[in-house]
């Protein structure tokens, strides 16, 4: 039963950690961020940060590795949004 739990844990980790990467890719390719919500990005970053700390405290790599990737993706979205919004204003 533990092997089955590990498989589902790994699948959950992979899907959770990659949830924002398609949006990062689309934003980078189109250079459009108008429809991205700052609130969603900030909540995503906070969520990732809190889960990273929790995972480190519990010594659970499924949690901290997954959420490190999530945090990276949402941080990239924030950077792209700031960059492309600044260009639109010029």
Secondary structure, DSSP 8 states (H G I E B T S, - for coil): -HHHHHHHHHHHHHHHHTTTHHHHHHHHHH---TT--HHHHHHHHHHHHHHHHHHHHHT-HHHHHHHHHHHHHHHHHHHHHHHHHHHHH-
